[in-house]
Amino acid sequence: MFVDLGASKIADNSIEGGFIGAEKNNRRIAIEIKVLGAKSIIRDLEQAIGQYILYQLLLHKVDPGRDIYLAISDTVYENFFQEPIGELVINELPLKMIIINLQEVEITKWIN
C-alpha cells in the first residue's frame, strides 16, 4: 500500500485532502489532511479516524520514526471538537492533530 504525498485544491480554493510527509530538525511527521462535514461530520470523522489508524499502523512498520497527524480546519475544530463528542475523541483516542486556519494558511494549534 502506498500513500500519496501532497494536497489538492478544489474549485473554491479549499483543500480537498491529501497526505503530506515532512521533516525538520530530525523530526519526521506525516500529515493526513481531512475536510470533515460535507454531508455528515460523524461519517467523515469515522472515515478519518479509520484512515489515521491504518496509516499509523503502516508507518510503524515502514517508517517507525515518523509521527502521523490528522489536519483539520480551525472552523471544524471550533464547531465540532469543542462539543462533547469532539472532546471525547480528542481526550480518549491517541490522535495527534494539527489545526489549520485556511484563510491565513497557517497552523494555529498542535494537539499531541
Stockholm file with secondary structure:
# STOCKHOLM 1.0

chainA/1-112         MFVDLGASKIADNSIEGGFIGAEKNNRRIAIEIKVLGAKSIIRDLEQAIGQYILYQLLLHKVDPGRDIYLAISDTVYENFFQEPIGELVINELPLKMIIINLQEVEITKWIN
#=GR chainA/1-112 SS CCCCCEEEECTTSCEEEEEEEEEETTEEEEEEECCCCSSCHHHHHHHHHHHHHHHHHHHHHHCTTEEEEEEEEHHHHHHTTTSHHHHHHHHHSCCCEEEEETTTTEEEEEEC
#=GC SS_cons         CCCCCEEEECTTSCEEEEEEEEEETTEEEEEEECCCCSSCHHHHHHHHHHHHHHHHHHHHHHCTTEEEEEEEEHHHHHHTTTSHHHHHHHHHSCCCEEEEETTTTEEEEEEC
//
